[in-house]
Amino acid sequence: MNQRLLSIQREIIQLEKPYPKDDLIKSYKDFLQVRDFLPFYQFNINVLESLIDLACTSWHSEVRISRTSLLTTIKRYLKNANAETGSVFNRNKPLQLNNDVRLKLFKLFQYCFETPNRLSNMQSTEAKGIANNLIMNLSLDPSAEKWLCENVDQSEHILNRVLRYPTKSKVISQWGRQAANSNRYRSRRAELTGWIIDEQPDYSIDKQTLIDDFEYLNAIDQKAIKKYETAIATNLLIENALDHISSEYKFPKTPIPRVEGEMEFMTSYPDLKLTQRFYNVPRDHGNIISSEIPDFDMMRNTFYKNIDTTFKITMLWSIYYSRLDLPLKAELLKKYYCEKTHLSFFKICKKLGSIELWVWLKGKTT
């Protein structure tokens, strides 16, 4: 189908919104014929299942197929299901799909990590991101939960699916207790603590743990800054040398060809990647290397001065991330409310959508 005809057909289907037959997709050839239009069809669970089956069964095929296109089309068609059922990609409202469909979607997620030879590097990155979106907020069986925990350090996507898993899980709570003292997850303290609270609602974080988290993140940032400053200094030396050669022999810096029509010079500046904090990070305005470098002395003084508030805010978000029933969650949240935690409490109220909590908060602010 030529591009003009394709565009016209797409506009017609968008207006008609036809209901697809159950057997619309039986083969990869069928998929190719409808993939540009399928997101505009009404939702049919049988079509979705056929599409997911096709992706699973053809994933290991030696026949040339576009695995990322299959994943993308599944993602787009799932949005139709969400629109028609009123469901959304929301951590408080898991998708209502049957167990077989959920596990097949998880299989596709697994394949993205376990069969890298089926995808190029660029395709692999894209596929992992799409598959991650497909299983977001899905409840799975214990074997799938175990796989997630066992592979949690393989990817940020897997870590996110563990920490933000939508329903209670003995498997993940057990992992959470074991991971609580690991350096790897210190920047995700509240989410990690939520898994302990699931099984022990009266649990509270030890303030020494928060101090250890803080100092560990400082050490990580200082190491990153030192590496960044070394890279900058090295680049400056190279550039100065190139400038000297250029001025002496009257020719410009030597470019390195990358792609036809594009040129890049030998030196490039790295990105400074610092840890994410939930509190304000004062900047060292006297640092000439980067305006992003923290003022560690000021940050340390502020942190220790406000450790009680940091504790309460961390507990608020830990309770929010837990999977406790809303009435119990609301009662626990109230314990950590004060003037200094008002903003966090307000944000959590909006996310939970609890009228009872809003009324309680109103009584605290009048």
LUMRO-97278 format. One record per residue (C-alpha): x, y, z; residue number from 1. Coordinates in steps of 0.02 Angstrom, whole numbers, plus 50000, padded with zeros to 5 digits. Layout:
residues N
X, Y, Z, NUM
...
***
This chain:
residues 366
50000, 50000, 50000, 1
50076, 50168, 49951, 2
50096, 50306, 50079, 3
49951, 50412, 50017, 4
49831, 50266, 50021, 5
49896, 50215, 50192, 6
49866, 50389, 50263, 7
49689, 50395, 50191, 8
49646, 50222, 50257, 9
49712, 50269, 50429, 10
49599, 50423, 50434, 11
49447, 50321, 50383, 12
49477, 50189, 50517, 13
49505, 50323, 50649, 14
49332, 50391, 50611, 15
49244, 50224, 50591, 16
49326, 50139, 50742, 17
49276, 49965, 50681, 18
49262, 49816, 50798, 19
49392, 49687, 50742, 20
49348, 49505, 50711, 21
49420, 49380, 50834, 22
49528, 49303, 50699, 23
49596, 49469, 50632, 24
49775, 49415, 50669, 25
49822, 49233, 50642, 26
49995, 49255, 50568, 27
50137, 49380, 50553, 28
50074, 49420, 50378, 29
49905, 49467, 50453, 30
49995, 49576, 50579, 31
50089, 49671, 50444, 32
49926, 49708, 50354, 33
49841, 49786, 50506, 34
49979, 49852, 50620, 35
49962, 50032, 50558, 36
49774, 50031, 50591, 37
49751, 49917, 50741, 38
49770, 50053, 50874, 39
49615, 50137, 50800, 40
49505, 49982, 50810, 41
49392, 49952, 50958, 42
49466, 49840, 51090, 43
49440, 49653, 51073, 44
49525, 49545, 51204, 45
49537, 49400, 51080, 46
49636, 49508, 50958, 47
49751, 49563, 51098, 48
49781, 49383, 51149, 49
49816, 49333, 50969, 50
49940, 49475, 50953, 51
50029, 49427, 51114, 52
50031, 49243, 51062, 53
50106, 49291, 50895, 54
50243, 49392, 50981, 55
50284, 49248, 51099, 56
50284, 49109, 50970, 57
50380, 49206, 50837, 58
50509, 49283, 50953, 59
50634, 49140, 50931, 60
50596, 49118, 50746, 61
50738, 49125, 50621, 62
50620, 49212, 50499, 63
50650, 49398, 50487, 64
50521, 49489, 50594, 65
50513, 49655, 50687, 66
50502, 49611, 50870, 67
50501, 49794, 50923, 68
50354, 49826, 50805, 69
50256, 49684, 50885, 70
50291, 49753, 51059, 71
50246, 49931, 51007, 72
50081, 49875, 50930, 73
50035, 49776, 51086, 74
50071, 49930, 51191, 75
49965, 50043, 51080, 76
49821, 49919, 51074, 77
49823, 49898, 51263, 78
49788, 50084, 51277, 79
49621, 50048, 51194, 80
49582, 49923, 51332, 81
49625, 50053, 51463, 82
49517, 50185, 51380, 83
49366, 50071, 51363, 84
49373, 49994, 51536, 85
49422, 50153, 51626, 86
49585, 50074, 51683, 87
49747, 50169, 51670, 88
49932, 50135, 51695, 89
49918, 50177, 51879, 90
50012, 50096, 52022, 91
49854, 50097, 52129, 92
49747, 50011, 51997, 93
49829, 49857, 51919, 94
49774, 49810, 51743, 95
49630, 49687, 51737, 96
49699, 49552, 51623, 97
49682, 49365, 51648, 98
49827, 49267, 51719, 99
49875, 49186, 51553, 100
49889, 49354, 51464, 101
49987, 49432, 51607, 102
50114, 49290, 51609, 103
50136, 49298, 51420, 104
50171, 49484, 51432, 105
50298, 49444, 51567, 106
50376, 49314, 51452, 107
50403, 49449, 51321, 108
50488, 49555, 51454, 109
50600, 49407, 51498, 110
50644, 49376, 51316, 111
50710, 49553, 51300, 112
50842, 49513, 51430, 113
50872, 49328, 51401, 114
50886, 49326, 51210, 115
50992, 49479, 51166, 116
51048, 49394, 51004, 117
50873, 49421, 50935, 118
50894, 49611, 50940, 119
51025, 49739, 50893, 120
51093, 49848, 51033, 121
50978, 49991, 50984, 122
50828, 49876, 50965, 123
50867, 49794, 51133, 124
50861, 49960, 51225, 125
50697, 50005, 51142, 126
50619, 49834, 51168, 127
50663, 49831, 51353, 128
50581, 49999, 51378, 129
50421, 49946, 51289, 130
50411, 49776, 51375, 131
50440, 49863, 51542, 132
50288, 49971, 51506, 133
50184, 49817, 51461, 134
50207, 49733, 51630, 135
50197, 49892, 51733, 136
50066, 49867, 51869, 137
50037, 49685, 51824, 138
50023, 49556, 51962, 139
50117, 49397, 51918, 140
50142, 49224, 51993, 141
50278, 49183, 52123, 142
50396, 49109, 51992, 143
50393, 49273, 51894, 144
50418, 49372, 52055, 145
50567, 49262, 52096, 146
50643, 49294, 51923, 147
50624, 49481, 51948, 148
50712, 49473, 52117, 149
50852, 49362, 52052, 150
50885, 49479, 51906, 151
50854, 49643, 51995, 152
51032, 49707, 51969, 153
51031, 49672, 51784, 154
50929, 49826, 51738, 155
50846, 49981, 51810, 156
50686, 49920, 51725, 157
50688, 49759, 51826, 158
50728, 49852, 51987, 159
50580, 49968, 51957, 160
50463, 49822, 51925, 161
50517, 49745, 52091, 162
50510, 49902, 52197, 163
50345, 49961, 52123, 164
50259, 49793, 52106, 165
50072, 49828, 52128, 166
50016, 49693, 52250, 167
50083, 49610, 52407, 168
50212, 49474, 52378, 169
50297, 49364, 52506, 170
50436, 49335, 52380, 171
50474, 49520, 52359, 172
50451, 49562, 52544, 173
50581, 49429, 52584, 174
50697, 49505, 52454, 175
50663, 49678, 52526, 176
50717, 49627, 52701, 177
50877, 49551, 52633, 178
50912, 49703, 52524, 179
50878, 49832, 52659, 180
51062, 49848, 52707, 181
51132, 49836, 52532, 182
51223, 49987, 52463, 183
51143, 49958, 52293, 184
50972, 50020, 52346, 185
51011, 50161, 52468, 186
50940, 50290, 52347, 187
50773, 50194, 52345, 188
50749, 50184, 52533, 189
50564, 50228, 52540, 190
50512, 50103, 52406, 191
50618, 49967, 52486, 192
50546, 50002, 52659, 193
50370, 49989, 52587, 194
50399, 49803, 52562, 195
50444, 49779, 52744, 196
50291, 49879, 52799, 197
50181, 49763, 52696, 198
50216, 49624, 52821, 199
50256, 49731, 52972, 200
50145, 49887, 52973, 201
50223, 49956, 53133, 202
50398, 49952, 53060, 203
50499, 50115, 53061, 204
50667, 50156, 52987, 205
50815, 50176, 53103, 206
50885, 50352, 53088, 207
51060, 50282, 53078, 208
51006, 50197, 52917, 209
50957, 50366, 52845, 210
51126, 50436, 52898, 211
51216, 50290, 52816, 212
51113, 50317, 52658, 213
51158, 50502, 52657, 214
51344, 50477, 52680, 215
51348, 50335, 52553, 216
51265, 50444, 52421, 217
51388, 50583, 52461, 218
51533, 50464, 52432, 219
51458, 50407, 52266, 220
51436, 50588, 52209, 221
51611, 50639, 52263, 222
51684, 50493, 52167, 223
51583, 50542, 52012, 224
51639, 50724, 52028, 225
51822, 50674, 52041, 226
51805, 50566, 51886, 227
51717, 50708, 51795, 228
51849, 50836, 51843, 229
51987, 50719, 51785, 230
51901, 50695, 51617, 231
51879, 50884, 51597, 232
52063, 50915, 51638, 233
52118, 50781, 51515, 234
52009, 50855, 51378, 235
52079, 51027, 51409, 236
52256, 50961, 51392, 237
52211, 50878, 51227, 238
52126, 51034, 51163, 239
52273, 51144, 51211, 240
52390, 51024, 51120, 241
52278, 51027, 50966, 242
52270, 51217, 50972, 243
52460, 51224, 50978, 244
52478, 51106, 50829, 245
52342, 51198, 50735, 246
52423, 51368, 50757, 247
52598, 51302, 50717, 248
52552, 51208, 50558, 249
52402, 51314, 50506, 250
52269, 51177, 50499, 251
52115, 51147, 50606, 252
52089, 51012, 50739, 253
52075, 50841, 50661, 254
51893, 50786, 50650, 255
51844, 50603, 50661, 256
51711, 50550, 50534, 257
51569, 50452, 50614, 258
51423, 50445, 50494, 259
51418, 50510, 50318, 260
51386, 50696, 50326, 261
51431, 50710, 50511, 262
51597, 50756, 50593, 263
51653, 50751, 50773, 264
51810, 50818, 50854, 265
51926, 50707, 50954, 266
51879, 50784, 51121, 267
51706, 50779, 51200, 268
51641, 50827, 51370, 269
51566, 50692, 51483, 270
51402, 50705, 51576, 271
51406, 50729, 51764, 272
51284, 50603, 51836, 273
51245, 50629, 52020, 274
51129, 50532, 52135, 275
50947, 50580, 52149, 276
50892, 50654, 52317, 277
50715, 50691, 52378, 278
50776, 50846, 52471, 279
50852, 51008, 52407, 280
51036, 50997, 52361, 281
51131, 51162, 52385, 282
51253, 51201, 52244, 283
51435, 51251, 52258, 284
51424, 51416, 52163, 285
51611, 51441, 52180, 286
51651, 51286, 52079, 287
51705, 51334, 51903, 288
51694, 51156, 51834, 289
51505, 51135, 51845, 290
51358, 51226, 51921, 291
51283, 51055, 51968, 292
51415, 51012, 52098, 293
51340, 51010, 52274, 294
51402, 51109, 52421, 295
51433, 50958, 52530, 296
51469, 51054, 52690, 297
51306, 51151, 52679, 298
51208, 50996, 52629, 299
51281, 50897, 52774, 300
51240, 51034, 52901, 301
51062, 51046, 52835, 302
51036, 50858, 52833, 303
51091, 50829, 53013, 304
50994, 50980, 53074, 305
50834, 50913, 52992, 306
50858, 50726, 53020, 307
50691, 50712, 53112, 308
50597, 50789, 52966, 309
50691, 50678, 52842, 310
50640, 50527, 52945, 311
50456, 50577, 52943, 312
50456, 50614, 52756, 313
50541, 50448, 52719, 314
50413, 50357, 52824, 315
50269, 50446, 52737, 316
50328, 50391, 52566, 317
50371, 50216, 52629, 318
50191, 50196, 52689, 319
50126, 50266, 52525, 320
50230, 50141, 52424, 321
50169, 49996, 52532, 322
50024, 49890, 52473, 323
49923, 49902, 52635, 324
49736, 49928, 52628, 325
49691, 50112, 52616, 326
49611, 50130, 52790, 327
49766, 50061, 52877, 328
49880, 50159, 52762, 329
49787, 50320, 52805, 330
49802, 50291, 52992, 331
49989, 50259, 52978, 332
50016, 50414, 52871, 333
49934, 50525, 53002, 334
50069, 50477, 53128, 335
50202, 50569, 53027, 336
50109, 50728, 52985, 337
50176, 50895, 53045, 338
50201, 51070, 52974, 339
50368, 51023, 52896, 340
50297, 50868, 52811, 341
50140, 50954, 52746, 342
50197, 50963, 52565, 343
50238, 50776, 52557, 344
50075, 50733, 52645, 345
49979, 50843, 52521, 346
50060, 50756, 52371, 347
50021, 50585, 52443, 348
49839, 50633, 52472, 349
49825, 50680, 52288, 350
49901, 50515, 52234, 351
49790, 50410, 52348, 352
49630, 50505, 52313, 353
49563, 50473, 52488, 354
49422, 50590, 52540, 355
49446, 50535, 52721, 356
49628, 50591, 52717, 357
49584, 50757, 52635, 358
49453, 50793, 52769, 359
49578, 50749, 52906, 360
49710, 50862, 52826, 361
49584, 51003, 52812, 362
49551, 50989, 52998, 363
49738, 51005, 53031, 364
49756, 51164, 52928, 365
49608, 51265, 52988, 366
***
